[in-house]
Amino acid sequence: MDQLLKLWQSMGIANMDFGQALMMAVGCGLIYLAIAKKFEPLLLVPIGFGALLSNIPVAGIGGPDGMIGMIYAVGVETGIFPLLIFMGVGALTDFGALIARPSTLLLGAAAQFGIFATLIGAILLNFVPGFDFTLQDASAIAIIGGADGPTAIFLASRLAPDLLGAIAVAAYSYMALVPIIQPPIMRALTTPEERRVVMQQLRPVSQLERILFPFVVLILCALLLPSAAPLIGMLTFGNLLRECGVVERLSRAAQNEIINIVTIMLGLAIGSKLSADKFLALETLGILVLGALAFCIGTATGVLMGKIMHRATGGKVNPLIGAAGVSAVPMAARVVNRVGLEADHHNFLLMHAMGPNVAGVIGSAVAAGILLALTGN
């Protein structure tokens, strides 16, 4: 009889509580969205499965001695995984559009306004009973507005590790919803005439310019904002591998094997933080709401800066490209192109939108560096 009782006590059904069952359902929901709706499948599949594994009773897979828990400690707590992904993003991204039209840096910078507006919003939310966000928590939540998953994870792991699961899920969920969230904001803030503006073809960019650009960005970062150097450094290193033309094998590895392996490990590690005791809290709802607000504000301010540039250039800039200032590469640029084509079937804005899109990647890393410098220990 004692042996049967011991066997029963070791079974999951005897140890599972409602919170664990709910979080396993959340994990299944993320996997469903990834497979059926194609919402960021490369991240949501491993995150969802990590949530399933970490909420299995007794197994302790997501704990400090469990496999996923150890992956989290090695790759996320140290910040290594987000940095390796930034290297892969740099190797995958063509900076040519930004080099050809440097003024689009202003669009990438304007789109980061949502980050700092949401920082204030998170602090003000403390006046609502049940919320108690520190300045570090608010900074980690605000970075969701940059629509840059690795940057959000990097900053949250440094400033608010207990909120990492909710922040990561919010960041990647809103990135996946870019085609749904952005178009209504873009149409509301622009006129049909502005959306039909056809931009001139970008000038050709030489290989020397492409090679020098990563060094220029890195030197400016080192001189002005060293706290952003980990993110900017890996982004520019990955781009140098792509553009220098003499390390094709390394470039291919950064673009494929390395970023794919790290994406799997990162997703599982984030999923380990979707345990019931950490995720089922009122603060999680606040994070989801604030993240959506940050993303919407970033899109709107990017478009508004695009309207300013439209007028300053005498109508040569289509203000829609400002929406690509958020750093969801290349999804935001594709959305801009689609909305432009709806207004004029001959208006192709993809390459023009890649300039502010790449600027947004740099801008979100700079914003993270500023927040880390101001609020980090």
N, C-alpha and C positions, 0 to 999 in steps of 0.2 A: 504493500500500500504506500509506504514511504517513497518507493522508487517511482510509482505512478504519479504521486504528488510532485516529486522533483522534476519528472518529465514534463508535467503540465506547467509548472512554474518556469520552465525553460522555453516554452513555446511562445511565439509571437502573439498569438491570439489572447493569451493570458496577460500580456504585458502592454498591449497597445492601448493608448488612450485616444480620446477624440481628436486632440490636436495633431497627433502623429498621422491619424487616418486622413484628416483634412489636408495636411501638407503633402501627403502622398497623392491625394486627388489634385492638388495644385501642380505637382510635378507632372502628373498625367496630362493636365490641361496645357502646360507649356509644351509638352511633346506633341499634343494634338495640334496646337497652333503652328508649330514648326513644320509638321508633316502635311497637314491638311490645308493650312492657309499660307504656307511658305514664309512665316514670320521669323526672320533671322535663324534659319534652321541650324546653321553651323554652331551657334551658341546655345539656342534654346533646347536642342536635343540633349547635349551633355548636361546642361544645367538641370533640366527636368529629371533626367535619370539620376543625377547626383542627389536631387531632392528625395527621390524614391529610396535610394540606398541609405541616405543619412537618417531617414525616419523609420527604418526597420528596427523594431524594439530589440534590445539585448545585444544585437550584433555590434554596435559601436563603430560602424564603418566611418562615420563622420567625426568621431572623437579624436583626441590627440594621439591615441595609439592605433587608430584605424587607418586603412590605406588612404582614403580620401582626406582624412584629417592631416596625415603626414604630407600629402601632396600640397594641401593648403599652406601648411607651415613652411614648406620649402619654396614654393613658387609665388604665393600671394602675400604672405606676411612680409617676405623679403622684398616684394615688388618686382621680382625677376620676370614673371610671366607677362605682365602688361608691357614691360620694356622690350621683351623679345617680340611681342606682337607689333609694337611700334616699329621695330626694325623691319619686320615683314611688310608693314603698311608702306614704309618708305621705299622698299624695294619694288612694291607693286604699283606705286603712284608716279605718274608723269607730272613733274612740276612745270612743264613747258608753258602751260597756259598762264600760270602765275608770273613766270619770268617775262613772258611776252607783254603782259599787262599788269605791272606791279601795283597799279592803283586799286586793283581788286583786293589788296590787303585790307583796305578800309572796310570792305564789305565783310570780310572775315572777322575783323575787329568789332564791327557794329553788332554782329550776330552773337557776340559774347556778352552783350549787355544783359541778356536774360539770366546769366549766371549770377551777376552781382545784384540784380533786382530780386532774385529768389533768395539770395543770402539774407537780405533784409526781411523778406517774407517769412523765412524760417525762424528768424529771431522774434518777429512779431507774433508768430504762432504760439510762442510760449505764454502769451496772455490767455490762451484758451486752456481750460482745465484739462489735464491729462497729457499735456505736451511739456517736455523739458529738454529742448535741444541746446547743447552748448554751442559756442562759436565754432568749434571744430566740427561738430555734427552738421551745423548749418552750412559750413563751407563744403563738406563732402556731398551734401544733398544738392546744393546749388550747381555743382559741376555737371549734373545731369543735363542741364540746359545746353551744354556744348554738343550733345548727341554724339559723344565719343566714349564708347564702352571702356577701352583700356585706360583712358585717362581717369574716368570715374572710379574704376577699380583701384588704380594706383593711388589716387588721393584718399579714397575711403579706407584703404588698408593702412594708410599712414595716420589719418585723423580720426576715423570712426569705424574701427574694425567690427564692432557689434552691429553696425547698420549695413555692413557690406552686402549681405544677401538681398535686402530690399532695394538698395541703391543700384546694384548690378541688374536685377530683374527690371527695375523701372527704366534704367538707361537703355538696355537692349530692347525692351518692349516698345519704347517710344521711337527708337531707331527703326524698328520694324514697321511702325505705323506712320513713317514719314510720308508715304504716298496718300495716306488718308488725312493726316493732320494738316500738312502744309498747303495743298491747293486752295481750300476755302480762305485761308488767311491771305494768300497771294492774290486771289481774285478780289477780295474785299478791299485791299489797299492799293490796287492799280486800276487804271482805266483800260478799256479795250484798245485804245490807241497806243497806250504805253506797252501793252502786252504784244502788240504787233510790230514793235520796233525791231528792225533787222540790223544786227551789228556787223561791222566790217570784219573781214577775215583777219585772224591773228598773224602777226609777223613770224617768219621762221626763227627758231631759236637754235643757235650753234651749240655744238658739243662742248666747247670751252665754257660757255655760259652755264650749261647744265652741270658741268663738273665743279665750277666755282661756286654755284649757288649754295650747296650744302655747307661749304666752308664759311660763306658770308653769314648765313643764318646762325651757325654754331658760334662764330666769333661774337656776333651781336648778343647772343644768349649768354655767353661767358662773361661779357663785359657788363651787361645790364641786369640779368636775372639768372644767376647761377643755380637757384633752386629749381629752375625748369630744365637744367642741363641733362638730367637722366632721360627725360622724354624726348627733348629736342635732339639730344646727342644720338640716341638710337634711331630716331626718324631720319636724321641726315646721314647717318652711317649706312642705313639700308638704301637710301636714295643714291649715295655715292657708289655702292656696289652695282646698282642698276646702270648708272650713267658712265662710269669710267671706262667700260668696254674691255677690261682685261681680266675680270674675275667672273666670268659668266657662270661657272659652276657654283660659286658662292651666292651669286644673285639668284639663281634658280633655287638653291637650297632655302634661302631666306623667304622666297616667294611661295614655296611649296612645302617641303618636308618640315622645316622648322616651325613655320607659322601654323601648319595643320596639327602637328603634335602638341604644340603649346595650347592651341585652341581647345583640344580635347581635355588636356589636363586642367586648364583654366575653368572650363565649363563645369567639370566634375567638382572642382574645389569650391566654386561659387555655390553649387548645389548643396554642398555640405553645410552651408550657412542658412539654408532654408529649413532648418529644423523648427519644430513647433515652438520651442521655448524662446527662440530668438525672433521668429517672424510674426507670430500671432500677437501683435500689439497695436495699440492705437497709433503709435508713432509710424508704423508701416503705412497706414492710410495717409497720414500727413506727407510722407515721403512721395507716395504715388501722385498725390494732388500737386505738391510743389514741383515735382519733376515735370509734370505736364505743363504747368504754368511757365516754368523756365524755358521749356522747348518752344512754346507758343510765342513767348516774348522775344526769344532769340530769332525766330523766323520773321516776326513782324519788324524788329529793328533792322534786320538785314535788308528787308524789302524797302523800308523807309530810307535807309542810306542809299539804296539803289535809285530811289526817286530823286534824291538830292544830286547824285552823280548824273542822272538823266538830264536834269535841268542845267547843271554846271557845264555839261559837255554839249549843250544845244541839241539834246535828243539822240545822241549817239549810243548811249548805254540803255539797254533794256532793264528796267528795275527788277524784273523777275529774278535775275541772276543773284540778287542780294539774298534770296531765300536759301541759296546754296552755301551761304556763309557758315551755317552749322556744319559740323565736321563729319556728317554721315556720308563717307566717301564710298562709291560714287553715286549712292542712291539719291541724295538730294539734288545732284546735278541732273540726273535722269528725270526727276520730277519736274524740275525747271524746264527741261527740254520738252516734256510732254505738254505742260501748260502752254508753253510758247507755240507749239504746233497746233493746239486747239484754237488759238487765236488766228494763226496764219499757217497753212499747211506747208509753206516754204521757209518757215522761220526755225532754223536749227540752232539751238542755243547750248548744246551739250558742251562743246569745247570752251565756250565763253564762261559757262557756269563752273567748269573745273577749276578756274582760277580762284574764285572765292571759296570753292569747296576745299581746295588744298590750303588756302589761307586760314580756313576754319580749323583745320587740323592743327596748324601751328598756333592759332589763336587760343584754342582750348588748352593746349599744353602750356602756353604762357599764362593763361588764367589760373591753371592749376598751380603753376610755380608761384604766382602772386599770393594765392590763398595759403599755400604751404609756408611761404616766407612770413606771412602776417599772422597766421594762427597756429603753425606747428610749434612743437615743443623744442 
